[in-house]
Amino acid sequence: MLGVSDAVVVSRARRTRARAVLVLGAALLLAVAGTTAPRGEAAGKPGAALAVGAGAVGGVGRGVGSVDTGTHAHIPLYQQAVSVLPDGARAGVPSDALAVYLPGTRVADPAAAVLASAVGATPTTTVVVGPRAAAAAAAEQQEWLAAGQVPGAGGPHEALARAALLDLHSLTVADGVVVAGWSSMWRYVWPRDSAFVAVALARTGHVDDALAVLDFLARVQSPDGSFQARYLTDGSGPPDARGVQTDGTGWAMWAAGLVLAEVDDADRAAVARRLAPLVERSAVRALSLVAGGLPPASPDYWEVPEREVTLGTAAPLVAGLEQAVVVLDTAGRPGPAAAAAAGAVAARRSVVDAFAPQGYGRYATRTVPDAASAFVLPPFWTEPAPGAHAAWRASVPSMLRPADGLAPGGGWRRDGVSWTPQTTLYAWVAAEQGQVDRAEHWLGVVDRHRTSSGAIPEKLLADGTPAAVAPLGWSAACVLLAIDALGTRDT
């Protein structure tokens, strides 16, 4: 395993108690002030950098406070963020901590940690880090941010985009290794999540990091082009017997094509050749799966066994084959590119014939609205499926939850919980379709209900309270892609 333990002692803090009192006191004042400040006002105003650094952005994590949750699920927040430590180590930030960071980073302020421990409060992290080591870790994270672009810089979404970038950086535990989340059952690499993260990294100017993510996928991919549901961070294999999930093959090809599009023209052919083994293995696998029409049943992003094929499995294979054509052609592989092109056309026809009559729902045999309806629209398919726009819009009412976010599908449990991966996915698709109001709405839902550290959680309870894992890499990636698609990328 790579260095992903919860705590790594680096050095002992030596700041004075008096300075620690001042720092923590200021953080407390900011947190109190934040309860009355409308969410999103911090960006671009005096003191905004300090507020973000202290994890005290106004209203974050407060919920909407008016929904009767007696019949709804109550899920704890497992942690409010992941703190960056020296030498690449990471530590979860307890949900009850008054987290205080060095400005603009997820590096805990060591002075505040000393005081919190002294007075019996929960510090940002129990890892003891000296001021010089903390400053060095903060500088490293700031340099990483500066090496790319912040989507929406100068606009209303800048703070959210910065938080999403910090989330992705904090979840990166080694070169190309981005865990889905920090809680123990999420601290693995899902090909699906990594594909979205790679695209988000590429579109925010971190192309080398995006390619490293795809290199990791190439390393763990089976020779037959398949992917397990998830992998250990050292790349040695899966952590359990969940088995193969077919959509991973499609997502790997899709991500490779979208990342390649962000590569400088002069380097594109060389990068395509680098990606070709991953893509060609995936294409061969995908073509075998769709040779008779639709692929066999497989678990998809719902992570449950399936007896019949879902749109969440079939649609990504089409998206992947379409992008495989670009990668393989650019890599000088005309034969495999032509095979992928023919397969993409046939697979697309099969998906449309099977799923269009049911409104692009979860199954081809009955109407069950599903977030996978987004996968038959750009930026997934190069051209929208016939009737896809209407089906995607029609999926929303059955998926809507009390906090104004979305569930994974109309057939999902009615527990009042919004899921940020699907909410932010719909924000991105809306932005790509030019539906600015819809994109802004779903981004706003997530923005208003981040954790007190500003991280994007996996779930929102009925009253908007952040719950479960925080941050979640898939959601952070979709946030960045949505803001980027709104056309406010800082150039």
N, C-alpha and C positions, 0 to 999 in steps of 0.2 A: 504493500500500500504506500501511496505517496503521503506527504506530510499533511494530513487533514485532521489531526487530533484536535480535541476541543481546547486544549491549553498547552502552550509551550512557554516556559519561563525563559526570558531573554536576559534581563538585567533588573536591578532594583532601583525604584524611583527615589530621587533625592531632592525633589522640590520642597520648599518650606511649607509648613502647615498653614501659615498665614496666607500665602498665595493660593493654596488649595481652597481655603474657605472662600476667598473672593471669587474664584472661578466657579465653584459649585453654587455659590450664592447667586452669581449672575445667571447661571443656567436655570436655577429655580425661578428667578424673576422672569426670564424669557418664557419658561414653560407656563407660568401663570398668565402672563400677557397673551400667550398664544391661545388661551381658551376663549378670548373675546375677539381675536383677529380673524376675519373671514379668510378661508383657505385660498391660497394662491396670491395673496397680496404681497408676500415677501419679495417676489422676484422683481429686481430692478429698483428696489427702494433702499434707502440708507439702512445699514445694519443687516441686510439680507444675508450676506455671507456668514456673519456671526450666528444668525438664527439657524441657518442650514447646518453649520458646523456643530452646533449644540444640540441638534436633533429636536429643536423646539419650534418648527414651522407651525404657524397658527392653525389650530384646529385639526391637525393630523391625528388620526386615530380616535377621534371623539365620537364617531358614529352620527346618525341623524337623530336619534333620541326620541322618536315619537311612535315607533311601531311596537305593538303588543307582541312580544316574542314568546308568549306562553306556550304556543303550539309549534314553535320553530326550534331548529337545532341550536344547541349551545356548544360551541367548539372553542377550546382555548387557543390562544396565540402561543405557539411553541417557542418562538424567539422573535424579537423585534428587528433584528438586523444581524449581519455578520461583520465582525470587526476585523480589520486588517492588522496583522502583527508584523514585526520585523522578520526578515528572511523568508517571506512568502507564507508564513503560517496564518491561520485564521482561527477565530473564536466566535461562537454564538453569543449574542447579546441577550441576556434574560429579558423576558417580556415585562418584568416589573422594574427594570433598571431605569434610572434617570440618566439616559445615555448622554455623555458629553464627549464630543469629538474635536480633534484639531480641525480648524475651519476648512470647509470644502472637502472633507475626506471622511472615511469610515475608520480612522485611526483614533483610538481612545485617548483622551487627554489624560496623561498619567497623574497630573496634580489632582484632578477631580476624583480619580480612582482611589488615590491615597485617602482623601478626606471621606469619601463615601464608606470605605472600609472602616475607618476610624470611628465613625458615628453609627455604624450598624446598618447603613443603607446598602442597597444593591448597586454595585458599581457597574460600569459599562462592561468590564471584563475583570475576572479574577487573576488574569495573567499579569504579572508584575513586569512592567516595561519602563526603562529609564527614559528621561526626556530626550536624550540624543538619539536613542534608538527609535523612539516614537516619531521624532522630527524627520529622521531618515525615511521611515516607512511612509510618512505623509508626503514627503517630497516625491517619492517614487510613484505614489498613486496620482499625485497632481501632474507629474510628467506624463503619465499614461493618458490622462484626460486631455492634456494639451497636445498630444501627438495626433489626436483625431479632431472631429468636430462635434459640437453639441447641437443636435437638431433643435430648431426653434430658438436659437440663441437670440436674446433681445426681445423675445415675445412672451406671451403668457404661459407657455409650456416649458420654458427653460429650466425651471427648478425641477419639474417632473422628469425631464430628460436627463438632467444631471444625476438625479437619484437613480434612474434606471441604469445609467452607465456605471455608477458606483456599485449597484447591485451585481451587474455582470462581472465587474472586476473583482468584487469580493467573493464571488462564487467560482472564480478561476483559481484552481488549486495547483496547477502546473501548466506547462506550455501546451495549449490545446485542450486542456481538461477542464471542462466547466460542469460542475455538478448541478443537478436540477434544483436542489435546495440544501439547507444545512441540517435539518433534523435527520436522525440516523437512517430512516427508511427512504429518504430523498437524496442521501449523499452518494449518489451514483450518477453515471452518465447515461442519459437516454438519447439514442440517436435522433429521435423526433425533436426533442428540446434543443439539442445541439445544432441541428439544421437551422432552426429559427435564429438561434444565437449567432451562428456564423454569418447569416445574411445581415443581421442587425449590426454586427461588428464591421462588416465590409462597408455598409452604407453610412457608417459614422466615421469612416476614415481609418479603421483598424484592420486593413486588409491582411496584413501578415498574421494577425491573431486569428482572423477568420480562416485563413488557409491552414493554420495549425490545428484548428478544431476539425477541419475536414481530414487532415492527415491522421488525427487520432481515430476518426471513423474508419479510414482506410486500413488502419493497423488492426482494429478489432473485428472488421468484417470477415465473415466466413468465406472460404474460397468459392462457394457457390453463389455469393452475392447477397446472402441473407444477413439479417441482424437479429440478435437477441433483444429482448425488451429493454435491458439496461446492462451496464458494465461496471466493474470495479474500476477505480480511478487509476490503477496501475496498468490497465489494459490487459490483464491476465485472463479475463473471461467474465461471465455473468455471476452475480452474487447468489443466484437461486435458480430454480427450475421453471421460471415463468415461460420460457421458451421463445420461439421466433415471433416477431410481430412484423407482418408484411409491409406495413406502411413505411417502416424505416428505410427500406430499399428505395421507395419513391422519394422520400424526403431527402435522402443523401444526394440523389441526382439533381433534384430541384435546387437544393442549396448550392451545389457546385456550379450550376449555370448562373444563378443570381450573383454569387460571389465573383465569378469570372467576369461578369459585366462591369464590376467595379475596378477591375485591374487596368492599369495604364496600357494603352494600345501597344507600346513597344514590348511589353512583357507578357502580353496575353497568350501568345502561342506557347511560350515556355511554361506558363502556369497551367494551360490546358493539358499539356503533356504530363505535368505533375498530377493533375486530377484524373487523367484518363484511366488508370487502373481501377480506382474506386468506381468511376462512372461506368466503365465497360463491364465490370463484374455485376454491377447493379442492373444494367440494361439487359444483360443475358438472363439474369434471374427474373426480371420483370417480364420479359418477352415469353419466357416459359410459363409464367403464371397466367398470362392473358391470352395464351395461344388458342384457347377454346372459347374465349369471350371474357367473362368476368373472372377475377381471381378466386381462389378458394377462400372460405371463411377464415378470419384471423382476428385476434384482439386488435383494437385500434387505440386511439387516444383515451377511450373510456377505460381501458385496462381491465376489461372483463372478457371471459370466454364468449365466443359467438358461434352459433350454429349455421348462420348464413352470412354471406358477405355484406359488409356495410359500405356506405359511401365513404366513410373515413378511411377505409382500406383501398377501395378501388380508385378514388379520385387522385390521391397522391401518386399512384403509379403512372397515370396519364401526365400529370404535371412533371414528374421526374423524367419520363421518356422524352417529352418535348424539350426539356433542358439538356438532356443527354445528347440530342442532335447537335446542339450548339457546341458543347464541350468537345465532343468527338470530332466534329468537323474542324474545329479550330486546332485540335491536336494532330491533324493530318491523318485521321482514321476514317476515310470516306465509306468503307464497307460497313463497319459497325454503326456509323452515323445514319446511313441509309436504312439499315435494319431497324434502328430506333425510331426513325421517322415513320416508317410503315407501321410499326407496332403502335406508335402513339395515335395514329389516325384510327386504326382498328379498335384500340382500347377505348378511345374517346367515344366512338360510335356505340360500342357495347354499353358504356356507362350511361350515355344519353338514352338509349333505347330502354334500358332497364329502370333507370331512376327518374327520368323526366315524368312519366305518368303518375308517380307518387310525389311530385313536387320536390324532387331531390331531397327526400327525407333520409332517415337512417337506413331503411331497408327498401329493397325493390318490390317487396311483396305487400307492403301496407304503408299507410301514411303516418310517419312519426317524424315530426320536424327535428332537425339536428343541426348543430353548429357546423357540421361538415358541408352544409350547403354553401359555405364560403369557399370551399376548396374547388368548386367548379367555376369560379370567377377569377379574373386577374387579381392579385399577382401570382396566382397558382397556375391556372390554365392560361395559355397565352391569349386565347379568345374565349369569352364567356360561353357557356353552354346555352342552347336555346331555352328560354324561360327561366334562366338561372337568377337574374336580378329579382324577378317577382317572387320566386321561391325563397330567396334569401331574406327579402323583406318580410315575407309571410311567416318566416320561422320565429320572428322576434316575440310576438305576444305569448306564445306557449313557453318560451324560455325566460321571460322576464321575471325577476324576483323583487322583493320589497325594497331593497336598497338601490334599485334601478340598474343593477347589473344583470348578467345572464347566466343561466345554467347551461350545461353542455348540450342539452336537447330537450324537446318537449316531453320525452318519456322519462326524464330524470326525476329523482325523488323530489317531492314537494316539501322541502324542509326550510324554505326561506333563504337558502344560501346562494349568493352570487359567486361565480367562479371568475377570477380575473383573467385566466388564459383565454376564455371565450369572450369575455367583455372586451379585452384589448384586441383580440383577433378581429372582432366586428368593427372596432374603431379603425383598425388598419384597412380592412376591406372597404369601409365607408370612405376613408380618405382616398384610397386608390380609385374609387368610382366618382370622386369629386363631390361626395355628399358631406360637405364640411360640417353642417349642423349635427349630423349623426355622429361623426367622428369626434367632434368637440364634446358632445354629450357623454359618450362612453369614456373618453379620456378624463373628463371631469369627475365622473363617478369614482374612478380609481384614484385620481389625484386627491380628492377630498378625504379618502378613507385609507390613506397609507398608515403605517405604524408611526409611533412617536419618534422613531429614528428617520422616518421618511421612506422606509423600504416598502416595496410593493408586495403585499401578501398574496397567498394563493386564493383565499376565500374572504368574503364579506358576509357577516351575519345579517339577519333581517333588518337590524337597526344601523347597519353600516360599519359595525365594529370589525376591525381586521382580525382574521382568525387563521389558524393552522400555520403553515410554513411561511416564513418571511425572511429574505426575499424568495421569489420564485423566478428562475431564469427565463422561462418561456414567456411569462407575462412582461418582464422587463424588456425582452426583445421586441415583443409586439408593440409596446409603448413607444419605443424608439422608432420602429418602422412606421407607425401611424403618424408620429410627429414629423418624421422625415417626409412622408408622403403628402402632408399638408402643404409642402412647398416652402417651409421656413428654415431649411437647412442653412446653417451659417457657412458661407463660402468666403 
